[in-house]
């Protein structure tokens, strides 16, 4: 009996997957009432994150995940010829004016603007403007 089953199966995995898909579609066509997909009522969904103390516990789970924070002073485009001619003391003009706020990025996503400060002889950045969630979504488009 196992020989009969093996001879009915296609030789390669691709053909087996196509046959399985065809069988599933045929079963769906004959039994539409069983396999109907019901769409969730979106208006019934509510934001209950602040309803109890669990929201802090859920946030604690991600607080130790490392992210990359970087500051973008500006940018420019160079052709390879000009890039190879750069040496010590060369000045590269950027697309920003002096005094213009810098971009603060987290994992290459703009989250704030700021200005350079010096703290204990080290550079730092003072945040001057936080980018809203709506503006971040607009930048993705």
Buried (B, 14 or more C-beta within 10 A) or exposed (E): EEEEEEEEEEEEEEEEEEEEEEEEEEEEEEEEEEEEEEEEEEEEEEEEEEEEEEEEEEEEEEEEEEEEEEBEEEEEEEEEEEEEEEEEEEEEEEEBEEEEBBBBBEEEEBBBBBEEEEEEEEEEBEEEEEBEEEEEEEEEE
